[in-house]
Amino acid sequence: MYSTKEAMIIKEHQDAECDVFYIDMRAYGKDFEQYIERAKNMNIKYHRCLPSVEEMCNSKNLILTYETEDGKIEQEIFDMVVLAVGLCPPKDNKKIANVSGIELNKYGFCKTTETAPVEAGREGIYVCGAFSGPKDIEPLFRETLVESGLNQYLFEMANIRDHCSWVHSHEPVKATEKAKDLVKMAVAKVNLAVPLKITTSDVIRSALVIGGGVSGMTAALEIANQGFSVSLIERDSELGGNLKNVHYTLTDPDISKFLNNLIAQVTNNDLIKIYTNTEIKSVDGYVGDFTINTENSLGIFNLKKTTSFFNIINLNNTENLYDFQSLKNPQDFLNTNK
């Protein structure tokens, strides 16, 4: 998101071409996906790839070579390349911790607890901001309310920076008037807010995997091998996905043997229920409590009738993968009772 934000700021303040090269699009929650689409409408180009970089001898410009999603090799010349990295703790964090006598967590940030999020582990020393971990603005304000003894949902944010100063940088007078209106609306809305409570509900420990390709079958097996029931949905008449069209690779002259073995493992596993020629019509519910309406040649049916609620892993498109960690260690989520 920071890459997109900085590219948009550049576009707003000068006539420049901006390209973003990425592997994973980390745009989740709070309408961030719409933010990405808005950037695309500003002619910010996105390339999902791993580019190589070399410097031109005569101009010091940089040449990026990359493979497009349709398999073509492209080259583009840029005046500047910025490496956008994740938020890291300060380099002297260990020195700070040793001097002040506080502990760091395994990521290098100050170690805190959920019940005492501002206490650094030593009496009289408190932690704030991103030293306790990466922070977003809204959660910071909500945490402040909780620490003050107020309900965290008695909060409404007027985002003047994003919605006024950045997007209307060339119209300061109008931006100021819009900011006033945003504050008025936020005050009016929070005046109607009521305290909310966080509730818990039982998680029915079964899973739905969408897509019967190699990734989908592997995910279904990993979950089933840990003792959980799985429903595997495939829209085609048979399992296998795109690998059905691959007959050999550079290192394996008979890839079909691997695929057939994988299909046999899935088919013979009593905890895996396979639905072929089936498509998803609707998904209702929330994390840990989903109801899926599907359709096949027999008509529309509700999977809630057969295996109740689901945790969903969508493997039709890796960009929409719900929770990749679930593939590695699904019991972390499925074993929870609440």
DAKA-V600752 format. One line per field, one symbol per residue. ss: DSSP state (a for helix, b for strand, c for the rest). phi: phi as a letter, one per 40 degrees, with the letter a starting at -180 (. if undefined). burial: + if it has 16 or more other ideal C-beta (glycine too) atoms within 10 Angstrom, else -. A space follows every 10 residues. Layout:
BEGIN
ss = ???
phi = ???
burial = ???
END
This chain:
BEGIN
ss = caaaaaaaaa aaacccccbb bbcccccccc caaaaaaaaa acccbbbbcc cbbbbccccc cbbbbbbccc ccbbbbbbcc cccccccccc ccaaaaaaaa cccbcccccb ccccccccbc cccccbccaa aaccccaaaa aaaaaaaccc ccccccccca aaaaaacccc caaaaaaaaa aaaaaaaaaa cccccccccc cccccbbbbb cccaaaaaaa aaaaccccbb bbbccccccc aaaaaccccc ccccaaaaaa aaaaaaaccc cbbbbcccbb bbbbbbccbb bbbbbbccbb bbcaaaaccb bbbbcccaaa cccaaaaaac aaaacccc
phi = .ccccccccc ccbacacbbb babbccbbgf gccccccccc ccgccbbcab cbbaccccbg cbbbbabccc gccbbbbbca bbccbccbcc cccccccccc gbcbcccgcc cbbccbcbcc gbdgbbbagc cchdbbccdc ccccccccgb ccccaabccc cccbcccbcc bccccccccc cccccccccc cccbcbbcbb accccabbbb hccccccccc cccccbgbcb bbbbcccach fccccbcabc bbcbcccccc cccccccccc cbbbbcfbbc cabbhadgab bbbbabcchc abcccbbfcb cbbcbcaccb dcacccccac cdcccccb
burial = +-++--++-+ +------+-+ +---+-+--- -----+--+- ---+-++--- +--------- -+-+-+---- ---------- --------+- --+---+--- -+-+----++ ++------++ +-----+--- +++------- -++------- -+---+-+-+ ---+-+-+-- ----+--++- -+---+---- ---------- --++++++++ ++++++++++ ++++---+++ +++++---++ +-+------- --------+- -++-++--+- -++++--+-+ -------+-+ -+-+------ +-++--+-++ ++++++---- +----++--+ --++----
END
